[in-house]
Amino acid sequence: MNNEIWVFVQVNGQIIEPTSLQLITKAREIAGERPVVALITETKTMNVETTVKEYGPDKIVTLKDAQFHNASDGEIADALDQVVSDLKPNSLLFPATVLGRSVAPRLQAKLKTGLTADCLDIYFDGDDLVQVKPTYGDDIMCEIICPDVRPQMATIRPNIFKAVKHSTDTEIINYSFAFHPEANIEVLSEIPVINSSANISEAKTVIALGRGANNEKVIEKAEKLAGKLGGMVGVSRPLTDNDEFSHENQIGQSGNTIAPDLLINFGISGAVQYAVGIENAKKVVSINTDAHAPIFGKSDYAFVGDADAFMSALLEQVR
């Protein structure tokens, strides 16, 4: 067993999933003297190592095989099991994406270790990775450790941390492994799946609606405004009961964490469960009838007044 902290780098086509780079930055921040290692599965024609190196891992371990183009989650987990069982890192982090949430538990079962899902923070206490996540209706933050088994595994939500480039000498290791195809699986066709959760996490502009904007007229206007601004509509928890929205649209501690260039909040009070999800938003504008709403403390610009009236006026100005 070594003391390295590993980060699984998710590659979508030729594009690196942004959370992976965010986790490399966070791993460097908490690592201390521990080496940070980026773990990549890719086809032989890919070369994402050049981009990953810019974020400063001490090592990059690559698993290359043409079959990763259409690899199932089980096949990826099997390949990762070979390298992790051999090199024995202290900790292993995954982005809490659709793929990460599927591969991580499969790998955890093979390794017979622990896994904490959807963490909001991580840090080391001695040799133990403390994994922080909400529980009990988001009112309590849990600190979870896996003291007896290694590696310590966690999936981390997108946009909790920022990806920062860092110059360092990075060693690249091409790891030899055996690709084991799963039996009776044949890919006949591929249909891209648009995942709303991933999109709201990556949106550059977000129109967010809370309890004070929970009526059909405002929701319809919000969709128009988001369309004109090239953004998406997100909601606080109460609006997930509406037919138009679901958990995938939810922003906050039990929903999605977002980091848009512009966030406009309509009728959102700004409880801590919501505030956690918008900490990395660059410019925040909030509209609420309560002059003492907590959301104003998180905002760059504030307007005390009616959400519907403000949205109508804004729609007239946006062409």
N, C-alpha and C positions, 0 to 999 in steps of 0.2 A: 504494500500500500504506500503510495506517495502522497504528498501534500498539495498536489495540483488542483486547481479549480477549473473545470472544463465548461465550455459553452457550446451547445449544439447550434450550428449555423444553418438555418433553414434557407434553401434556395428554391425559388419559384421560377421555373424556366431558367433564364439567365440572370434573374434579379434576386438579390439578397433580401430576405424579409427583414424590415428595419429593426424589429425587436431584438434580433440576434446581435446587431451592432450595439444596441443600447445595453445589452447584457454583458458584452465584452467590456464596455466602459465601466459598468457597475462592478464587475468582477475585479478589474484593476484597482478600483477605489477601495475595496474591502480586503484585497488579497494579502496586504502586508508583504511578507517575504515569500508568499506562495506564488509559484508560476501560474500564469493564466494561459489556458490552452483553448484554441478554437477547433472544433470538431466538425468536419465537412464531409458530406456524402454527395458525390457529383459524378456526372458522366465523364468519360475520358476527354471529351472535346471542350468541357468547361474549364475555366481558369479564374474562379472567383477569389483565389488566394490573394491576388494583387490588391483587390479592394479591402479584403479583411485585414491585411497587414497594416493598412493605414490607421487602424483603430488600436494598434499596439499590443496584440497578444504576444506572449513570449514564445509560444510555439503554435503551429498549425498542423493538425493531424488530418490528412485527407484519405478518404476511402473512395477510390475511383472504379467505376464499372459502367459499361454502356447500359446495363439493365436498370440503373437508377432512374432512367428517363420515365419508365412506367412502373416503378417499384411500388408495391403495396406497403401499407404502414407496418405490417408484420415482417416483411422482408427488410425494411429499413431497421427495425428493432433488432432483427437477427444479426445484421451486419454490425450494428453498434455494440451488441452484446459481446461480439468477438474481441473488439478492440478494448472495450471497457474492462472486460474480465481479465484481459492480458496486462494492460498497463495500469489498472487499478487507481484511478484518481480519487481524491478525497471527496470532491463534490462535482455535481453535474447539473447544469441549468438548461432549461428548455424555454423557448417562448411559449406563452399560453395562447397559441394560435390553434386553428382546427387541427393542423398536422401535429403540433407539439403536444396537444392534449390527447392525441391518439397514440403517438409513438412512445411518449414517456411512460405511461402505465404498462404498456407491453414490455418495455425494457425493464422497468422496475420488477415486474413479475419474474422475468428471467434471472435477474440479479439477486432476487429475494432480499430487497432492501426497502427503505421507506420512500415515500413521495408525498410532498405537500403541493397541492394544486392552487393555481391562481393567487400567488403571493403578491403582496403590495410592497414588501421590503425584505431585504436579507442582510445579515451581518454575521461576523464571526465572534463567538465567545470561546476563546481558547481554540480548540480544534473543531468545535461544534458549529455547524452552520445554523444560525437561528433564522427560521422561516416565518415571516409575519403575514397573517391573513385575517380577514374579518370573520366573525361568527355571531351566533345568536341575533339574527336579524340585523347584522352589520353594526350592532351597538358595542361590541367588544372586539378588541384586536388580540388575536391569539399568537403566542410565540411558541413555535414548534421546533423540536430538535430530534435528531436520530442518533443517539449517543453510542449505540452498540454495533451498528452495521454501516458499511461503506460500499459504494459512494452514497453521500447524502444527495437526494434529488429533489428538485423543485421546478415547477413551471411558474413563470413570472408574466404578469399582464403587460400588454403593449403600452408604451408611452408613460410608464411610471418613471423611467430614467431617460436621460438624454444621451445620445451617441456623440462622443467627442473623439476626434482624431488624435492620435498620439504616436510620435515617432520613436521607434525602437528597433533593435535587431531581432528579427523573427526567424526562428528555425522552422523549416517545413519538412514534415515527415510524411512520406507516402506509405501508408500502412498496407501490408499484404493481408488479404482476407479471402474467404470463399463466399461468393454470392449464392445463397440457397433459395431458388425459386419456390414459391408456395405451390402446392399441387392443385390442379383443377381450376386455375385462374387464367383466363384468357381475355385480354382487352380487345373488345370488338369495335368500340368507338369511344371517343372522348367528347364530353359536353362540358364547357366551362361552367362552374358554379359560382355565382356572385353571392358572396357572403356579406350580409348587411353589417354584421358586427365588425368585420375587418374594415369595411368601407368607412364606418363612422369613426373608427380609430385613426384612419389615415386622412380624413377629410380636412381640407385647408380652411373651410368656412363651415361653421355649425350654427344653426338656429335651434336653440334649446327651449323647450316648453315645459312649464311646471303647472302646479295645481291652479295657479291664478290665470292660466291661459288655456284651461281645459274646456273649450267649447268648439263646436264644429266650425264656426265662422273663423275663429282665430287659427285653428289648425289648417284650414284651407288656405288662408293668407300666408301662413308660415311656409307651406309647401311652395307657393308661388315665389315668395321671397328667396327661399333657398335655391329655387331654380334660376332666378335672375342673378344670384350671386355665385352660382356654380358650387353650391354647398349642399349640405344634408340637414335633415331635421332629426334632432335627438330629443329625448324626454327624460324627466325625472321619474322616480319610481311610480307615483300615483297614475301616470298616464299609460303605463304598460297594460292596464286593464282595458284600454280602448281597443277596438277592432283594428284601428290603423297602425298600432304599434305593438311591439313585443319586447322581450328581454334584449333582443339584438339591438334595439334602438336606445336602450337605457344607458344613461351616463351616471357614473358614480361608483361607489365602493362595491356594490354587488352587480354592477353593469360593466360598462366600458370606460377605460381611461382614454382621454383624448388630448391632443396637443395641436389644435388648429391655429392658424395665423389670426383668425378672427372668430370670436364666440359671442353671440348675442343671446342673452337670457331673457325670456319673457315669463313673468309670473313665477319665478323660482325663488324660494326664500333663502336658499343657500345653507341648508343643514350640512353638518360635517360629512354625512354619507355622500352627498352630492359634491361637495367641495373637493374631496379627495380625487375625484375623477377629472377635475379641470385645472389642477395645479400647474400644468405645463402649457396651458393656453397662453399665447403671446399677447393678444389684445382682447380684453373682456369688456363688453358693454352689457349693462343690466337694467331692466325695467321692472319696477315693482311698486305697488301702491303703498307699501309699508316703508316709511323713511328709515326705519331701524332694522330692516331686513339684513341678516348676516351676509347675504350675497354682495352687498355694496362694499364690504371690506375686502372682497376678492376682485373688485372691478376697477378698471382704468377709467371708465365713464359710467355715470349713473343717472337715471331719470326716474323721479318719483311720479307715478301716474299710471294710467290705464294701459294695459298691454295691447288691447285691440286698437285703441286710438293711435298709439305710437306706431304700431305695425302698419296701419293704413297710411299714415303720413310718410313712413319710410318707403312703402311700396310706390307711392307717387313720385318719390325722388329718384328711385333706382330704375334705370332704363336698360 
